[in-house]
Amino acid sequence: MKAFSPYATKSRPIIEPTRINTKHTRSRLALASALTVLYLLWHVAGLGHKSHTFPTFDHSTPPLPCRSLPGANETLVVLRTGSTELASRLPTHLSTSLRCFPNYLIFSDVEETYHAEHIFDALEDVSPNIQETNPDFELHRRLRKGGRAALNSSELAGSPDKYASKTG
């Protein structure tokens, strides 16, 4: 016996609704939401305007809205930098992007503490023999021995004469 539907007839069958792929829809909505939040942060916080001063990182500042993004607490951000550019680049990351993610590691070519942040030595597992004899480690040896004061101004990132001798 056929089931009777008061809404369907032979000439007008019931049309099944099309199923929407919710996985792709949710992904697109999450991406659109994240991009909207980043766009608003960029313009509302004034991050689009360049400054010639370097911000200082204050651990007591309230968290940014991006901190509550889905997955922010489960994300590990790994930042790689060089010790010669640490002072010119790390403060910006500490006061912006790294405030969005509570879990992060910072690696450099020299282990140190900067603005109360532990910087891990990315070269720790390189053979001591290689570090002492390979000419590629000459700058690294000087940094370990005398710190940034042992470098010339042209060797520091952000130095105006860093690229002066190079032609392009």
TIZA-730336 format. One record per residue (C-alpha): residue number from 1; residue in one letter; z, x, y negated. Coordinates in pm, 1 decimal. Each point is the difference from the previous one (the first is absolute). Example, Ala and Ser with C-alpha at 12.3 -4.5 7.8 and 13.67 -1.06 7.14 Angstrom:
(1,"A",(780.0,1230.0,450.0));
(2,"S",(-66.0,137.0,-344.0));
END
This chain:
(1,"M",(0.0,0.0,0.0));
(2,"K",(-95.7,138.6,-342.3));
(3,"A",(257.2,30.4,-271.0));
(4,"F",(-65.5,-230.9,-287.8));
(5,"S",(24.7,125.7,-354.3));
(6,"P",(-11.6,-254.9,-279.7));
(7,"Y",(-157.7,261.3,-228.0));
(8,"A",(-282.4,123.1,219.6));
(9,"T",(-317.4,-170.8,99.6));
(10,"K",(-311.7,121.9,178.5));
(11,"S",(-178.4,38.1,-329.2));
(12,"R",(303.9,148.3,-176.5));
(13,"P",(201.6,236.5,226.0));
(14,"I",(324.9,155.4,-112.4));
(15,"I",(-70.4,334.7,-160.3));
(16,"E",(238.7,270.5,108.8));
(17,"P",(131.3,204.9,-291.8));
(18,"T",(-117.9,358.6,-3.8));
(19,"R",(273.3,246.4,77.9));
(20,"I",(51.2,267.2,-259.9));
(21,"N",(74.5,348.1,126.1));
(22,"T",(353.2,23.4,-138.0));
(23,"K",(34.1,370.5,80.3));
(24,"H",(-286.9,96.5,-231.9));
(25,"T",(103.4,-253.6,-261.8));
(26,"R",(354.7,134.2,-9.0));
(27,"S",(-127.7,357.9,-20.8));
(28,"R",(-225.5,-85.4,-290.4));
(29,"L",(274.9,-191.6,-177.7));
(30,"A",(243.9,288.9,48.5));
(31,"L",(-255.3,247.9,-133.4));
(32,"A",(-84.0,-221.7,-297.5));
(33,"S",(371.0,-48.1,-73.3));
(34,"A",(71.4,372.6,19.5));
(35,"L",(-292.8,82.2,-227.8));
(36,"T",(111.6,-266.4,-247.6));
(37,"V",(354.7,137.7,-4.6));
(38,"L",(-126.7,355.7,-51.3));
(39,"Y",(-234.5,-116.3,-276.6));
(40,"L",(283.8,-182.0,-176.4));
(41,"L",(233.0,298.0,38.5));
(42,"W",(-267.8,228.5,-137.8));
(43,"H",(-53.6,-206.8,-312.7));
(44,"V",(344.9,-149.9,-58.8));
(45,"A",(186.2,327.3,53.9));
(46,"G",(-251.4,184.5,-216.0));
(47,"L",(-95.6,239.8,275.6));
(48,"G",(-360.4,-14.2,-117.2));
(49,"H",(88.8,190.3,-317.0));
(50,"K",(14.2,374.1,47.0));
(51,"S",(297.1,191.4,-127.0));
(52,"H",(24.8,370.5,-61.2));
(53,"T",(369.8,9.1,76.8));
(54,"F",(135.7,9.6,352.0));
(55,"P",(239.6,-279.5,94.0));
(56,"T",(338.8,81.2,140.5));
(57,"F",(108.9,-175.6,315.2));
(58,"D",(317.4,-201.5,-20.2));
(59,"H",(143.2,-126.3,330.4));
(60,"S",(195.7,-273.0,-181.5));
(61,"T",(-305.9,-185.9,-131.1));
(62,"P",(-60.5,-340.2,158.3));
(63,"P",(-259.5,-14.0,278.3));
(64,"L",(-356.8,-89.9,-87.5));
(65,"P",(-143.0,-333.7,123.0));
(66,"C",(-220.9,193.6,243.0));
(67,"R",(315.9,91.1,194.0));
(68,"S",(1.1,-352.2,143.4));
(69,"L",(-358.5,16.3,129.3));
(70,"P",(-29.6,-80.7,371.0));
(71,"G",(32.2,319.9,200.1));
(72,"A",(139.1,213.7,-283.0));
(73,"N",(323.7,60.2,191.3));
(74,"E",(-191.1,91.2,318.1));
(75,"T",(-238.9,243.3,-169.5));
(76,"L",(52.2,376.1,-10.1));
(77,"V",(-176.3,171.2,-288.8));
(78,"V",(-68.2,371.9,43.7));
(79,"L",(-69.0,188.0,-322.0));
(80,"R",(-149.9,347.1,17.3));
(81,"T",(9.5,220.6,-306.7));
(82,"G",(4.2,365.0,-93.0));
(83,"S",(299.9,164.3,-161.0));
(84,"T",(-215.5,116.2,-291.1));
(85,"E",(-84.6,-360.4,-88.3));
(86,"L",(334.6,-159.3,87.0));
(87,"A",(130.8,-26.4,-356.9));
(88,"S",(-323.3,-145.7,-132.9));
(89,"R",(-64.0,-259.8,272.0));
(90,"L",(314.0,-97.2,189.9));
(91,"P",(186.9,-173.7,-287.0));
(92,"T",(-284.7,-248.7,-34.3));
(93,"H",(12.4,-85.5,371.2));
(94,"L",(380.1,-26.7,-4.4));
(95,"S",(-3.3,-244.9,-289.4));
(96,"T",(-292.3,-212.5,126.7));
(97,"S",(-142.8,-15.5,351.9));
(98,"L",(299.0,142.6,188.1));
(99,"R",(222.6,-268.9,-154.1));
(100,"C",(-202.1,-257.1,196.9));
(101,"F",(82.6,153.7,337.3));
(102,"P",(355.5,90.0,103.1));
(103,"N",(-121.6,230.5,278.7));
(104,"Y",(-181.3,312.8,-108.3));
(105,"L",(-19.8,371.8,72.4));
(106,"I",(-115.0,267.1,-243.3));
(107,"F",(-153.8,322.2,130.5));
(108,"S",(-87.7,313.5,-192.2));
(109,"D",(-57.2,366.4,72.4));
(110,"V",(359.2,88.7,-95.2));
(111,"E",(315.0,-189.2,98.2));
(112,"E",(206.1,-101.2,-301.6));
(113,"T",(182.9,-282.1,-172.8));
(114,"Y",(-172.0,-157.2,-299.7));
(115,"H",(154.5,-287.9,-200.0));
(116,"A",(247.5,-53.7,285.4));
(117,"E",(-289.5,-34.1,247.2));
(118,"H",(-20.9,226.7,302.8));
(119,"I",(-340.9,165.6,26.7));
(120,"F",(-81.3,108.7,355.7));
(121,"D",(-177.1,327.5,74.7));
(122,"A",(-336.9,-84.2,155.2));
(123,"L",(-42.8,364.0,104.1));
(124,"E",(332.4,24.8,182.8));
(125,"D",(-160.7,21.5,343.9));
(126,"V",(-262.9,257.4,-96.9));
(127,"S",(66.4,332.3,169.6));
(128,"P",(209.1,233.4,-220.1));
(129,"N",(-240.6,281.4,90.3));
(130,"I",(-293.2,-198.1,-140.7));
(131,"Q",(196.8,-90.2,-312.6));
(132,"E",(83.3,366.7,-63.1));
(133,"T",(-336.1,158.9,81.0));
(134,"N",(-274.1,-251.3,-77.8));
(135,"P",(-142.9,38.4,-353.2));
(136,"D",(-28.1,-380.4,-30.5));
(137,"F",(380.6,-12.1,-20.1));
(138,"E",(30.4,242.1,-295.4));
(139,"L",(83.5,-278.4,-248.7));
(140,"H",(237.3,-154.9,254.2));
(141,"R",(184.6,332.1,43.9));
(142,"R",(43.7,37.4,-376.9));
(143,"L",(125.7,-357.0,-32.1));
(144,"R",(258.8,53.0,272.7));
(145,"K",(114.4,326.7,-152.5));
(146,"G",(13.0,-87.0,-369.7));
(147,"G",(-58.4,-373.7,-38.4));
(148,"R",(-240.2,-143.1,-257.1));
(149,"A",(104.3,269.8,-248.5));
(150,"A",(-184.1,253.1,218.5));
(151,"L",(-333.0,-171.3,-69.8));
(152,"N",(-240.1,51.5,-287.3));
(153,"S",(-67.7,-300.9,-223.2));
(154,"S",(-356.8,-11.1,133.0));
(155,"E",(132.8,-58.8,354.3));
(156,"L",(195.4,-310.9,-91.3));
(157,"A",(-163.1,-341.6,32.8));
(158,"G",(-77.7,-159.9,-331.6));
(159,"S",(-36.1,335.8,-171.0));
(160,"P",(-272.2,-13.8,-268.7));
(161,"D",(-149.1,331.3,110.6));
(162,"K",(4.8,-80.4,373.3));
(163,"Y",(-372.7,-74.4,10.7));
(164,"A",(-107.9,193.7,-309.4));
(165,"S",(-162.3,283.4,195.4));
(166,"K",(-195.7,-233.5,229.4));
(167,"T",(-342.9,-121.4,-99.9));
(168,"G",(-131.6,-329.2,114.1));
END
